[in-house]
Amino acid sequence: MSEQGLLTPGSFRAAGTVDDRAVADAMVRVELAWVRALAHVGAVDADRADRILASCADWTPDLAAIGAATEAAGNPVVPLLTALREQLAPADAAVIHRGLTSQDVLDTALILLSADALTRVRADLGAACAALARLADAHRGSVMAGRTLTQYAVPITFGLKAAQWLAALLEASDEISAILATLPVQCGGAAGTLSLAGELTADPVALAEALAGELGLTWPGLPWHTERRAVTRIGDALVATCDALGHLGADVATLSRPEIGELREAAVAGRGGSSTMPHKQNPILSVLIRSAAMQAPQLGAQLHLAAALAVDERPDGAWHSEWSALRRLLELTVTAASQAAELAAGLQVDVDRMRARATGAAADLLAERGTDGDGDPAAYLGVSQTFVDTVLARLPGGGPDHA
């Protein structure tokens, strides 16, 4: 993943969410939460735990050193632990990580990163939904040509089109909320038995529950080292979100074509220009959102492939292949959701052009009626208003003013 974003346009919007610094900080957070959990169940003296936590409070991992040593261990937890223990007296260093395994730490760290990313995505979806709700309400009577298989179909309203975009984003937001409420901690020890934890406390499950509580996660009842639904569920929600955002971006890009010209992205200085054609104002947000939607499914598929190939009590390569796919999928979705919120808020609607096109194509748009096509397209809208109201009723407070 490019740290500068040269080949990931807009990734600055996800800055600090999934980069190496965020990964390292999340791993340290897990290790220190384990110390607090050990103290919580009486496996470590409270004074010693406090001393360890104080010694590590201002420590910043050296990413270059950890990165250089990661290949030798196969994951970044081992070199991070080595560096972390160097901050402590030997007796205190022995407490750090005792009872855990590297997969516990990295899986939980990635869950923490996912929680942060999903929270950001949900907030941006909320902003996009609010903007789309206003458009759906304001344009519930704005007639335009409906198109199926690229050709004229029957009249619709732009309000209904915006309501369809809104419905998909609301579904995605609901799914994200459900996942955020149940994100699991990973805690199983060397082979998913909590065997060493059982040497530290009479109730190792209570220790795992304490770790979950320290991190604001849930204890799922058992470790999931080779049962990867926790990861694929996150991936599925991210892909579904990108699907919904991609539909929005594709429609806006299509309707922004100069030969159609019914929608325009808001003009922003320095955005959408061409290196050679000074007349161009490219719908860049829509283009980048579409790009994310095209990449997301394969990243989600990689997570499912890894889940299907997990073997034994800890996977040999399948687990490792998840990391970059999940991180890129998180980055893509955070970026696309932020772009979509901006796109929806600034979207410009040319209702006159929509109406003129619908009127000019009345013969085609009204052909379904079985008449000669004469008439006003606005008189043949079915229950479009009802459908708009149905979607708007799903918003908090039941309308766009409360979105």
ROKOL-627074 format. One record per residue (C-alpha): residue number from 1; residue in three letters; x, z, y. Coordinates in pm, whole numbers, padded with zeros to 5 digits, always signed. Last residue first. Layout:
! ROKOL-627074
n: NUM&res: ALA&u: X&w: Z&v: Y
...
This chain:
! ROKOL-627074
n: 403&res: ALA&u: -03145&w: +00875&v: +01288
n: 402&res: HIS&u: -03395&w: +01077&v: +01488
n: 401&res: ASP&u: -03504&w: +00811&v: +01738
n: 400&res: PRO&u: -03502&w: +00556&v: +01455
n: 399&res: GLY&u: -03788&w: +00724&v: +01267
n: 398&res: GLY&u: -03894&w: +00969&v: +00999
n: 397&res: GLY&u: -03720&w: +01281&v: +01122
n: 396&res: PRO&u: -03416&w: +01205&v: +00909
n: 395&res: LEU&u: -03456&w: +00839&v: +00810
n: 394&res: ARG&u: -03658&w: +00743&v: +00505
n: 393&res: ALA&u: -03963&w: +00663&v: +00718
n: 392&res: LEU&u: -03765&w: +00381&v: +00877
n: 391&res: VAL&u: -03752&w: +00202&v: +00542
n: 390&res: THR&u: -04125&w: +00218&v: +00480
n: 389&res: ASP&u: -04201&w: +00130&v: +00843
n: 388&res: VAL&u: -04001&w: -00191&v: +00812
n: 387&res: PHE&u: -04183&w: -00273&v: +00490
n: 386&res: THR&u: -04521&w: -00219&v: +00655
n: 385&res: GLN&u: -04427&w: -00444&v: +00944
n: 384&res: SER&u: -04323&w: -00722&v: +00706
n: 383&res: VAL&u: -04658&w: -00704&v: +00528
n: 382&res: GLY&u: -04723&w: -01077&v: +00528
n: 381&res: LEU&u: -04546&w: -01253&v: +00813
n: 380&res: TYR&u: -04760&w: -01563&v: +00853
n: 379&res: ALA&u: -04911&w: -01537&v: +01201
n: 378&res: ALA&u: -04571&w: -01525&v: +01370
n: 377&res: PRO&u: -04493&w: -01868&v: +01222
n: 376&res: ASP&u: -04763&w: -02012&v: +01449
n: 375&res: GLY&u: -04961&w: -02300&v: +01306
n: 374&res: ASP&u: -04940&w: -02648&v: +01159
n: 373&res: GLY&u: -04773&w: -02678&v: +00820
n: 372&res: ASP&u: -05007&w: -02940&v: +00675
n: 371&res: THR&u: -05170&w: -02676&v: +00462
n: 370&res: GLY&u: -05076&w: -02530&v: +00126
n: 369&res: ARG&u: -04980&w: -02194&v: +00273
n: 368&res: GLU&u: -04632&w: -02230&v: +00122
n: 367&res: ALA&u: -04561&w: -02508&v: +00373
n: 366&res: LEU&u: -04554&w: -02257&v: +00659
n: 365&res: LEU&u: -04177&w: -02233&v: +00698
n: 364&res: ASP&u: -04124&w: -02604&v: +00637
n: 363&res: ALA&u: -04375&w: -02733&v: +00893
n: 362&res: ALA&u: -04288&w: -02444&v: +01125
n: 361&res: ALA&u: -03922&w: -02551&v: +01152
n: 360&res: GLY&u: -03929&w: -02597&v: +01530
n: 359&res: THR&u: -04122&w: -02274&v: +01573
n: 358&res: ALA&u: -03879&w: -02080&v: +01357
n: 357&res: ARG&u: -03582&w: -02230&v: +01542
n: 356&res: ALA&u: -03732&w: -02152&v: +01880
n: 355&res: ARG&u: -03810&w: -01794&v: +01773
n: 354&res: MET&u: -03462&w: -01725&v: +01646
n: 353&res: ARG&u: -03307&w: -01885&v: +01953
n: 352&res: ASP&u: -03521&w: -01672&v: +02180
n: 351&res: VAL&u: -03445&w: -01358&v: +01980
n: 350&res: ASP&u: -03071&w: -01394&v: +02029
n: 349&res: VAL&u: -02955&w: -01064&v: +01879
n: 348&res: GLN&u: -02629&w: -00899&v: +01981
n: 347&res: LEU&u: -02473&w: -00649&v: +01741
n: 346&res: GLY&u: -02279&w: -00377&v: +01921
n: 345&res: ALA&u: -02387&w: -00069&v: +01728
n: 344&res: ALA&u: -02410&w: -00257&v: +01399
n: 343&res: LEU&u: -02055&w: -00391&v: +01421
n: 342&res: GLU&u: -01906&w: -00057&v: +01526
n: 341&res: ALA&u: -02070&w: +00125&v: +01235
n: 340&res: ALA&u: -01971&w: -00161&v: +01006
n: 339&res: GLN&u: -01605&w: -00137&v: +01107
n: 338&res: SER&u: -01602&w: +00235&v: +01028
n: 337&res: ALA&u: -01769&w: +00171&v: +00693
n: 336&res: ALA&u: -01519&w: -00106&v: +00617
n: 335&res: THR&u: -01216&w: +00114&v: +00689
n: 334&res: VAL&u: -01336&w: +00413&v: +00488
n: 333&res: THR&u: -01432&w: +00175&v: +00209
n: 332&res: LEU&u: -01100&w: -00006&v: +00196
n: 331&res: GLU&u: -00896&w: +00315&v: +00211
n: 330&res: LEU&u: -01093&w: +00477&v: -00070
n: 329&res: LEU&u: -01064&w: +00163&v: -00283
n: 328&res: ARG&u: -00691&w: +00146&v: -00214
n: 327&res: ARG&u: -00644&w: +00508&v: -00322
n: 326&res: LEU&u: -00856&w: +00465&v: -00632
n: 325&res: ALA&u: -00671&w: +00154&v: -00744
n: 324&res: SER&u: -00330&w: +00303&v: -00662
n: 323&res: TRP&u: -00394&w: +00614&v: -00869
n: 322&res: GLU&u: -00591&w: +00480&v: -01161
n: 321&res: SER&u: -00303&w: +00302&v: -01334
n: 320&res: HIS&u: -00128&w: +00633&v: -01398
n: 319&res: TRP&u: -00425&w: +00761&v: -01596
n: 318&res: ALA&u: -00420&w: +00454&v: -01821
n: 317&res: GLY&u: -00044&w: +00483&v: -01860
n: 316&res: ASP&u: -00024&w: +00732&v: -02145
n: 315&res: PRO&u: -00340&w: +00937&v: -02123
n: 314&res: ARG&u: -00358&w: +01315&v: -02185
n: 313&res: GLU&u: -00546&w: +01471&v: -02477
n: 312&res: ASP&u: -00520&w: +01161&v: -02697
n: 311&res: VAL&u: -00618&w: +00831&v: -02534
n: 310&res: ALA&u: -00757&w: +00693&v: -02206
n: 309&res: LEU&u: -00813&w: +00318&v: -02248
n: 308&res: ALA&u: -01181&w: +00311&v: -02149
n: 307&res: ALA&u: -01122&w: +00527&v: -01843
n: 306&res: ALA&u: -00835&w: +00306&v: -01728
n: 305&res: LEU&u: -01055&w: -00002&v: -01763
n: 304&res: HIS&u: -01330&w: +00173&v: -01569
n: 303&res: LEU&u: -01090&w: +00254&v: -01285
n: 302&res: GLN&u: -00961&w: -00104&v: -01288
n: 301&res: ALA&u: -01320&w: -00229&v: -01264
n: 300&res: GLY&u: -01366&w: -00029&v: -00945
n: 299&res: LEU&u: -01062&w: -00199&v: -00799
n: 298&res: GLN&u: -01202&w: -00533&v: -00909
n: 297&res: PRO&u: -01535&w: -00457&v: -00744
n: 296&res: ALA&u: -01377&w: -00348&v: -00411
n: 295&res: GLN&u: -01183&w: -00661&v: -00320
n: 294&res: MET&u: -01472&w: -00892&v: -00225
n: 293&res: ALA&u: -01656&w: -00618&v: -00035
n: 292&res: ALA&u: -01341&w: -00539&v: +00160
n: 291&res: SER&u: -01305&w: -00904&v: +00261
n: 290&res: ARG&u: -01668&w: -00917&v: +00368
n: 289&res: ILE&u: -01606&w: -00619&v: +00597
n: 288&res: LEU&u: -01301&w: -00797&v: +00735
n: 287&res: VAL&u: -01497&w: -01113&v: +00815
n: 286&res: SER&u: -01787&w: -00923&v: +00967
n: 285&res: LEU&u: -01551&w: -00729&v: +01192
n: 284&res: ILE&u: -01372&w: -01050&v: +01288
n: 283&res: PRO&u: -01671&w: -01253&v: +01402
n: 282&res: ASN&u: -01438&w: -01517&v: +01552
n: 281&res: GLN&u: -01456&w: -01594&v: +01922
n: 280&res: LYS&u: -01293&w: -01935&v: +01944
n: 279&res: HIS&u: -01248&w: -02145&v: +02258
n: 278&res: PRO&u: -00872&w: -02087&v: +02285
n: 277&res: MET&u: -00790&w: -02262&v: +01957
n: 276&res: THR&u: -00424&w: -02210&v: +01854
n: 275&res: SER&u: -00359&w: -01847&v: +01763
n: 274&res: SER&u: -00733&w: -01780&v: +01755
n: 273&res: GLY&u: -00924&w: -01498&v: +01918
n: 272&res: GLY&u: -01157&w: -01255&v: +01746
n: 271&res: ARG&u: -01051&w: -00938&v: +01922
n: 270&res: GLY&u: -00829&w: -00909&v: +02231
n: 269&res: ALA&u: -01103&w: -00780&v: +02458
n: 268&res: VAL&u: -01414&w: -00690&v: +02261
n: 267&res: ALA&u: -01722&w: -00911&v: +02260
n: 266&res: ALA&u: -02004&w: -00760&v: +02057
n: 265&res: GLU&u: -02071&w: -00955&v: +01740
n: 264&res: ARG&u: -02315&w: -01236&v: +01775
n: 263&res: LEU&u: -02645&w: -01320&v: +01606
n: 262&res: GLU&u: -02887&w: -01615&v: +01613
n: 261&res: GLY&u: -02618&w: -01878&v: +01676
n: 260&res: ILE&u: -02720&w: -02116&v: +01397
n: 259&res: GLU&u: -02497&w: -02421&v: +01458
n: 258&res: PRO&u: -02245&w: -02187&v: +01622
n: 257&res: ARG&u: -02215&w: -01976&v: +01306
n: 256&res: SER&u: -02305&w: -01618&v: +01395
n: 255&res: LEU&u: -02597&w: -01618&v: +01147
n: 254&res: THR&u: -02351&w: -01666&v: +00862
n: 253&res: ALA&u: -02107&w: -01398&v: +00979
n: 252&res: VAL&u: -02391&w: -01152&v: +01040
n: 251&res: ASP&u: -02541&w: -01216&v: +00698
n: 250&res: ALA&u: -02205&w: -01184&v: +00521
n: 249&res: GLY&u: -02113&w: -00864&v: +00704
n: 248&res: LEU&u: -02443&w: -00694&v: +00622
n: 247&res: HIS&u: -02426&w: -00800&v: +00258
n: 246&res: GLY&u: -02064&w: -00683&v: +00244
n: 245&res: LEU&u: -02162&w: -00341&v: +00376
n: 244&res: ALA&u: -02409&w: -00300&v: +00092
n: 243&res: ASP&u: -02159&w: -00415&v: -00169
n: 242&res: CYS&u: -01889&w: -00199&v: -00008
n: 241&res: THR&u: -02113&w: +00104&v: -00052
n: 240&res: ALA&u: -02184&w: +00009&v: -00413
n: 239&res: VAL&u: -01808&w: -00021&v: -00472
n: 238&res: LEU&u: -01745&w: +00321&v: -00321
n: 237&res: ALA&u: -02023&w: +00480&v: -00524
n: 236&res: ASP&u: -01892&w: +00321&v: -00844
n: 235&res: GLY&u: -01541&w: +00439&v: -00769
n: 234&res: ILE&u: -01654&w: +00797&v: -00720
n: 233&res: ARG&u: -01843&w: +00779&v: -01048
n: 232&res: THR&u: -01541&w: +00616&v: -01212
n: 231&res: VAL&u: -01325&w: +00913&v: -01115
n: 230&res: ALA&u: -01552&w: +01193&v: -01236
n: 229&res: ARG&u: -01642&w: +00975&v: -01535
n: 228&res: ARG&u: -01285&w: +00999&v: -01655
n: 227&res: GLU&u: -01303&w: +01184&v: -01984
n: 226&res: THR&u: -00935&w: +01185&v: -02080
n: 225&res: HIS&u: -00812&w: +01474&v: -01863
n: 224&res: TRP&u: -01167&w: +01601&v: -01807
n: 223&res: PRO&u: -01124&w: +01977&v: -01838
n: 222&res: LEU&u: -01425&w: +02191&v: -01931
n: 221&res: GLY&u: -01733&w: +02343&v: -01770
n: 220&res: PRO&u: -01749&w: +02119&v: -01464
n: 219&res: TRP&u: -01603&w: +02377&v: -01224
n: 218&res: THR&u: -01717&w: +02267&v: -00881
n: 217&res: LEU&u: -01508&w: +02209&v: -00568
n: 216&res: GLY&u: -01467&w: +02403&v: -00245
n: 215&res: LEU&u: -01094&w: +02441&v: -00302
n: 214&res: GLU&u: -01076&w: +02818&v: -00349
n: 213&res: GLY&u: -01401&w: +02809&v: -00547
n: 212&res: ALA&u: -01265&w: +02551&v: -00791
n: 211&res: LEU&u: -00953&w: +02761&v: -00844
n: 210&res: ALA&u: -01169&w: +03068&v: -00905
n: 209&res: GLU&u: -01373&w: +02877&v: -01163
n: 208&res: ALA&u: -01052&w: +02785&v: -01344
n: 207&res: LEU&u: -00947&w: +03151&v: -01340
n: 206&res: ALA&u: -01290&w: +03258&v: -01467
n: 205&res: VAL&u: -01241&w: +03009&v: -01749
n: 204&res: PRO&u: -00906&w: +03172&v: -01825
n: 203&res: ASP&u: -01075&w: +03506&v: -01897
n: 202&res: ALA&u: -00828&w: +03759&v: -02039
n: 201&res: THR&u: -00567&w: +03654&v: -01787
n: 200&res: LEU&u: -00210&w: +03523&v: -01787
n: 199&res: GLU&u: -00173&w: +03436&v: -02153
n: 198&res: GLY&u: -00508&w: +03257&v: -02146
n: 197&res: ALA&u: -00376&w: +03051&v: -01855
n: 196&res: LEU&u: -00106&w: +02940&v: -02098
n: 195&res: SER&u: -00369&w: +02812&v: -02341
n: 194&res: LEU&u: -00604&w: +02656&v: -02085
n: 193&res: THR&u: -00710&w: +02426&v: -02372
n: 192&res: GLY&u: -00695&w: +02081&v: -02205
n: 191&res: ALA&u: -00360&w: +01970&v: -02342
n: 190&res: ALA&u: -00099&w: +02115&v: -02105
n: 189&res: GLY&u: -00330&w: +02310&v: -01879
n: 188&res: GLY&u: -00698&w: +02240&v: -01838
n: 187&res: CYS&u: -00800&w: +02254&v: -01475
n: 186&res: GLN&u: -00937&w: +01954&v: -01287
n: 185&res: VAL&u: -01177&w: +02052&v: -01009
n: 184&res: PRO&u: -01502&w: +01865&v: -00991
n: 183&res: LEU&u: -01690&w: +01695&v: -00705
n: 182&res: THR&u: -02055&w: +01799&v: -00740
n: 181&res: ALA&u: -02210&w: +01807&v: -00391
n: 180&res: LEU&u: -01990&w: +01524&v: -00265
n: 179&res: ILE&u: -02124&w: +01301&v: -00543
n: 178&res: ALA&u: -02487&w: +01351&v: -00442
n: 177&res: SER&u: -02402&w: +01290&v: -00078
n: 176&res: ILE&u: -02224&w: +00966&v: -00169
n: 175&res: GLU&u: -02529&w: +00847&v: -00359
n: 174&res: ASP&u: -02756&w: +00922&v: -00065
n: 173&res: SER&u: -02524&w: +00735&v: +00171
n: 172&res: ALA&u: -02522&w: +00428&v: -00052
n: 171&res: GLU&u: -02900&w: +00425&v: -00074
n: 170&res: LEU&u: -02926&w: +00464&v: +00303
n: 169&res: LEU&u: -02685&w: +00174&v: +00347
n: 168&res: ALA&u: -02899&w: -00048&v: +00124
n: 167&res: ALA&u: -03219&w: +00044&v: +00309
n: 166&res: LEU&u: -03056&w: -00025&v: +00646
n: 165&res: TRP&u: -02954&w: -00377&v: +00552
n: 164&res: GLN&u: -03311&w: -00441&v: +00439
n: 163&res: ALA&u: -03444&w: -00286&v: +00762
n: 162&res: ALA&u: -03222&w: -00518&v: +00966
n: 161&res: LYS&u: -03373&w: -00817&v: +00787
n: 160&res: LEU&u: -03724&w: -00677&v: +00842
n: 159&res: GLY&u: -03659&w: -00630&v: +01213
n: 158&res: PHE&u: -03525&w: -00983&v: +01230
n: 157&res: THR&u: -03870&w: -01092&v: +01132
n: 156&res: ILE&u: -03965&w: -01323&v: +00849
n: 155&res: PRO&u: -04106&w: -01676&v: +00836
n: 154&res: VAL&u: -04115&w: -01858&v: +00502
n: 153&res: ALA&u: -03844&w: -02044&v: +00307
n: 152&res: TYR&u: -03591&w: -02257&v: +00492
n: 151&res: GLN&u: -03287&w: -02347&v: +00282
n: 150&res: THR&u: -02961&w: -02166&v: +00195
n: 149&res: LEU&u: -03087&w: -02056&v: -00151
n: 148&res: THR&u: -03361&w: -01869&v: +00034
n: 147&res: ARG&u: -03397&w: -01862&v: +00412
n: 146&res: GLY&u: -03643&w: -01681&v: +00636
n: 145&res: ALA&u: -03668&w: -01834&v: +00979
n: 144&res: MET&u: -03703&w: -01586&v: +01262
n: 143&res: VAL&u: -03979&w: -01391&v: +01430
n: 142&res: SER&u: -03897&w: -01085&v: +01639
n: 141&res: GLY&u: -04195&w: -00854&v: +01572
n: 140&res: ARG&u: -04008&w: -00566&v: +01404
n: 139&res: HIS&u: -03722&w: -00636&v: +01642
n: 138&res: ALA&u: -03699&w: -00304&v: +01828
n: 137&res: ASP&u: -03773&w: -00099&v: +01517
n: 136&res: ALA&u: -03529&w: -00277&v: +01289
n: 135&res: LEU&u: -03262&w: -00284&v: +01561
n: 134&res: ARG&u: -03297&w: +00089&v: +01628
n: 133&res: ALA&u: -03280&w: +00159&v: +01258
n: 132&res: LEU&u: -02972&w: -00059&v: +01228
n: 131&res: ALA&u: -02793&w: +00146&v: +01493
n: 130&res: ALA&u: -02885&w: +00477&v: +01329
n: 129&res: CYS&u: -02788&w: +00343&v: +00988
n: 128&res: ALA&u: -02446&w: +00235&v: +01117
n: 127&res: ALA&u: -02385&w: +00583&v: +01259
n: 126&res: GLY&u: -02495&w: +00746&v: +00935
n: 125&res: LEU&u: -02280&w: +00505&v: +00735
n: 124&res: ASP&u: -01992&w: +00614&v: +00954
n: 123&res: ALA&u: -02056&w: +00980&v: +00872
n: 122&res: ARG&u: -02096&w: +00904&v: +00502
n: 121&res: VAL&u: -01768&w: +00713&v: +00496
n: 120&res: ARG&u: -01587&w: +01002&v: +00661
n: 119&res: THR&u: -01726&w: +01250&v: +00411
n: 118&res: LEU&u: -01638&w: +01013&v: +00128
n: 117&res: ALA&u: -01279&w: +00995&v: +00251
n: 116&res: ASP&u: -01239&w: +01371&v: +00278
n: 115&res: ALA&u: -01396&w: +01434&v: -00062
n: 114&res: SER&u: -01190&w: +01154&v: -00215
n: 113&res: LEU&u: -00871&w: +01312&v: -00085
n: 112&res: LEU&u: -00977&w: +01641&v: -00245
n: 111&res: ILE&u: -01055&w: +01460&v: -00572
n: 110&res: LEU&u: -00712&w: +01297&v: -00554
n: 109&res: ALA&u: -00553&w: +01641&v: -00519
n: 108&res: THR&u: -00754&w: +01767&v: -00816
n: 107&res: ASP&u: -00633&w: +01482&v: -01034
n: 106&res: LEU&u: -00276&w: +01534&v: -00911
n: 105&res: VAL&u: -00270&w: +01908&v: -00977
n: 104&res: ASP&u: -00445&w: +01914&v: -01312
n: 103&res: GLN&u: -00243&w: +01612&v: -01423
n: 102&res: SER&u: +00080&w: +01796&v: -01353
n: 101&res: THR&u: -00016&w: +02083&v: -01583
n: 100&res: LEU&u: -00140&w: +02427&v: -01491
n: 99&res: GLY&u: -00076&w: +02771&v: -01640
n: 98&res: ARG&u: +00220&w: +02851&v: -01414
n: 97&res: HIS&u: +00199&w: +02617&v: -01112
n: 96&res: ILE&u: +00381&w: +02858&v: -00876
n: 95&res: VAL&u: +00435&w: +03199&v: -01035
n: 94&res: ALA&u: +00793&w: +03124&v: -01143
n: 93&res: ALA&u: +00886&w: +03053&v: -00781
n: 92&res: ASP&u: +00800&w: +03412&v: -00695
n: 91&res: ALA&u: +01052&w: +03553&v: -00938
n: 90&res: PRO&u: +01312&w: +03296&v: -00831
n: 89&res: ALA&u: +01272&w: +03367&v: -00456
n: 88&res: LEU&u: +01082&w: +03091&v: -00286
n: 87&res: GLN&u: +01128&w: +02777&v: -00075
n: 86&res: GLU&u: +01313&w: +02606&v: -00360
n: 85&res: ARG&u: +00994&w: +02636&v: -00562
n: 84&res: LEU&u: +00824&w: +02383&v: -00335
n: 83&res: ALA&u: +01102&w: +02127&v: -00376
n: 82&res: THR&u: +01092&w: +02146&v: -00754
n: 81&res: LEU&u: +00714&w: +02145&v: -00750
n: 80&res: LEU&u: +00709&w: +01827&v: -00539
n: 79&res: PRO&u: +00954&w: +01667&v: -00780
n: 78&res: VAL&u: +00722&w: +01746&v: -01076
n: 77&res: VAL&u: +00393&w: +01658&v: -00902
n: 76&res: PRO&u: +00490&w: +01305&v: -00798
n: 75&res: ASN&u: +00426&w: +01138&v: -01134
n: 74&res: GLY&u: +00632&w: +00957&v: -01398
n: 73&res: ALA&u: +00894&w: +01232&v: -01402
n: 72&res: ALA&u: +01200&w: +01015&v: -01339
n: 71&res: GLU&u: +00998&w: +00770&v: -01132
n: 70&res: THR&u: +00894&w: +01039&v: -00886
n: 69&res: ALA&u: +01243&w: +01137&v: -00773
n: 68&res: ALA&u: +01275&w: +00880&v: -00494
n: 67&res: GLY&u: +00921&w: +00951&v: -00376
n: 66&res: ILE&u: +00986&w: +01324&v: -00360
n: 65&res: ALA&u: +01302&w: +01273&v: -00155
n: 64&res: ALA&u: +01136&w: +01028&v: +00083
n: 63&res: LEU&u: +00825&w: +01242&v: +00118
n: 62&res: ASP&u: +01011&w: +01556&v: +00219
n: 61&res: PRO&u: +00730&w: +01810&v: +00180
n: 60&res: THR&u: +00638&w: +02018&v: +00487
n: 59&res: TRP&u: +00652&w: +02396&v: +00454
n: 58&res: ASP&u: +00473&w: +02597&v: +00722
n: 57&res: ALA&u: +00260&w: +02816&v: +00494
n: 56&res: CYS&u: +00497&w: +02811&v: +00197
n: 55&res: SER&u: +00666&w: +03147&v: +00252
n: 54&res: ALA&u: +00338&w: +03304&v: +00367
n: 53&res: LEU&u: +00158&w: +03186&v: +00053
n: 52&res: ILE&u: +00429&w: +03322&v: -00172
n: 51&res: ARG&u: +00433&w: +03658&v: +00007
n: 50&res: ASP&u: +00054&w: +03683&v: -00007
n: 49&res: ALA&u: +00059&w: +03612&v: -00379
n: 48&res: ARG&u: +00324&w: +03876&v: -00431
n: 47&res: ASP&u: +00120&w: +04130&v: -00238
n: 46&res: ALA&u: -00194&w: +04042&v: -00437
n: 45&res: ASP&u: -00021&w: +04100&v: -00771
n: 44&res: VAL&u: -00073&w: +03802&v: -00998
n: 43&res: ALA&u: -00309&w: +03772&v: -01294
n: 42&res: GLY&u: -00566&w: +03989&v: -01118
n: 41&res: VAL&u: -00848&w: +03737&v: -01130
n: 40&res: HIS&u: -00836&w: +03665&v: -00754
n: 39&res: ALA&u: -00457&w: +03682&v: -00750
n: 38&res: LEU&u: -00436&w: +03395&v: -00996
n: 37&res: ALA&u: -00694&w: +03205&v: -00788
n: 36&res: ARG&u: -00485&w: +03258&v: -00473
n: 35&res: VAL&u: -00179&w: +03120&v: -00652
n: 34&res: TRP&u: -00388&w: +02827&v: -00780
n: 33&res: ALA&u: -00502&w: +02756&v: -00423
n: 32&res: LEU&u: -00135&w: +02732&v: -00331
n: 31&res: GLU&u: -00073&w: +02463&v: -00593
n: 30&res: VAL&u: -00389&w: +02273&v: -00498
n: 29&res: ARG&u: -00306&w: +02270&v: -00127
n: 28&res: VAL&u: +00046&w: +02153&v: -00207
n: 27&res: MET&u: -00102&w: +01860&v: -00398
n: 26&res: ALA&u: -00335&w: +01781&v: -00108
n: 25&res: ASP&u: -00046&w: +01784&v: +00138
n: 24&res: ALA&u: +00150&w: +01544&v: -00081
n: 23&res: VAL&u: -00141&w: +01301&v: -00111
n: 22&res: ALA&u: -00218&w: +01317&v: +00263
n: 21&res: ARG&u: +00145&w: +01249&v: +00346
n: 20&res: ASP&u: +00152&w: +00958&v: +00104
n: 19&res: ASP&u: -00145&w: +00792&v: +00272
n: 18&res: VAL&u: -00504&w: +00849&v: +00162
n: 17&res: THR&u: -00694&w: +00990&v: +00459
n: 16&res: GLY&u: -00437&w: +01021&v: +00736
n: 15&res: ALA&u: -00515&w: +00682&v: +00884
n: 14&res: ALA&u: -00837&w: +00530&v: +00751
n: 13&res: ARG&u: -00921&w: +00348&v: +01076
n: 12&res: PHE&u: -00559&w: +00233&v: +01086
n: 11&res: SER&u: -00660&w: +00025&v: +00785
n: 10&res: GLY&u: -00814&w: -00227&v: +01022
n: 9&res: PRO&u: -00624&w: -00525&v: +00884
n: 8&res: THR&u: -00460&w: -00453&v: +00547
n: 7&res: LEU&u: -00174&w: -00705&v: +00532
n: 6&res: LEU&u: +00021&w: -00563&v: +00825
n: 5&res: GLY&u: -00121&w: -00217&v: +00760
n: 4&res: GLN&u: +00187&w: -00025&v: +00868
n: 3&res: GLU&u: +00203&w: +00199&v: +00558
n: 2&res: SER&u: +00147&w: -00102&v: +00335
n: 1&res: MET&u: +00000&w: +00000&v: +00000
